[in-house]
Amino acid sequence: MKDCNSCGKCCTKYSDGGLSATKEEIENWEAYRPDITRYVSQGKIWMDPDTGAQLTLCPWLKEVPNKNKFSCDIYEDRPEDCRYYPATLSDMINDECEMLELSDFYNKKHAQKVLDNLMSDSR
């Protein structure tokens, strides 16, 4: 398994209503990150602060110019849904994650262990 190359597939696939935040995360944002709270409405995240409509992309996802990569402007304060992704090798396969190598498909148990190790700092 390769290191993450910041392709942004995980963020672009799930940021249009596929993510949630815990009550505690929202309360923390209310107290310390009102800029994030602007994009929360009735417990749902990444809502347009002006219209209340679900945004199609996370407002904190930024494309790195001329790099074909993405960064997260709230990385340290991102919701648990983001921190825990990808949880399984199946998630990665379904989402065509660019971290996967051919060998990961042949030895899925080993690949899952590698993933769990890679994600241990994030979870």
N, C-alpha and C positions, 0 to 999 in steps of 0.2 A: 504494500500500500504506500502510495506517495503521500507527501505532505500536502496540506491544503494549498491550492494555488490561487485562492481568493477569486474564483470564477463567478461567484455570486448566484449560482443556480439555486442553492438552498433558499436564499433570501428572496429571489424573484419568484420562486414557485409558491412560497407559503405566505408572503407578506400581504396578500390581498384578502385577508379574513381567515387565513389558516392558522394564525397564531393567537395565543392568548397570554394574559398576564395574571398572576395571582393577586388576590386582594392585598397581600402584604407588599408586593412589588408596586402596585398602584399607590398605596399609602406612602411608600418610601419616595416615589417620584413626586407625589403631592408635597411632601415635606422638603425634599432636597433638589428636585429636578422639575420645576414647573414647566420648563421648555418641553419635556417629554409629556407631561400631563395634558398639555394642549391637544395632543393627538389621541386622548382617551375619552370615550363617551359611553356612558352607561356600562362600564366594565369592559368595553371592547376597545382594542388597540388599533392604532394606525387609521384613525378616522380623521377626515378633513375638519380642521377646527372651525372653518367658516360655514360649511354646509352640513356637517355631520355625516356625510356619506363615507363609505369605506374607500380608502385609498387603494389603488391598484398596486402600488409599491410602497415599501417601508420608507418613511420620510428620512430615515437616518442612513439609508444605503446610498453610498456615493461611488460613482464610477471614477477610478483613477485615470486621469487623462492620458491618452496614448499608451495605455498599458493593458487594456482588455481585462482589468481586474477591478474589484470592488473593495470598499472599506466600510466600516460601520462607525458612525459618529458617536454612538452611545455604547460602544463595545463593553466597557466595564459595568454599565448599568442596563444592559440588554436583558430581556425577559428570559426566564428559565427555558421556555420553548426554544429559544435560540441557543442557549448554553448547552442544551442536551442533544441538539441535532448534530450529526446523525446518531441515533441510538442503536440502530441495527444495520448490518450489512444489507439487508433487504431494502431499507430506506435508501441507501446509497445506490443500489442497483436500479430501483424504481425511478430514482431521480437522475440517473445517468451521471453520477458524481465523477468528477475528473480525478479524484484521488485513487480510484480503483485501477488495479493492474490485472492483467490476464490471470496471473497466479491466484489472485483473490477469488476468482470464480471456481477454481479447482479445489481449493482448500478453504472452504467457507468458515470452518471452526477456527482455524488459525487466523484468518482475516478478521473475524469478529474479536478475537483476543487482541490483535494489533489495534483495532479500532478502539476497544475499551481502554487500552493503554494510552493511545493518543489523546483520547477525550478526558482522561482522568483529571487533567488540570482545569478543564472547562466545567465539568459537572460538579 
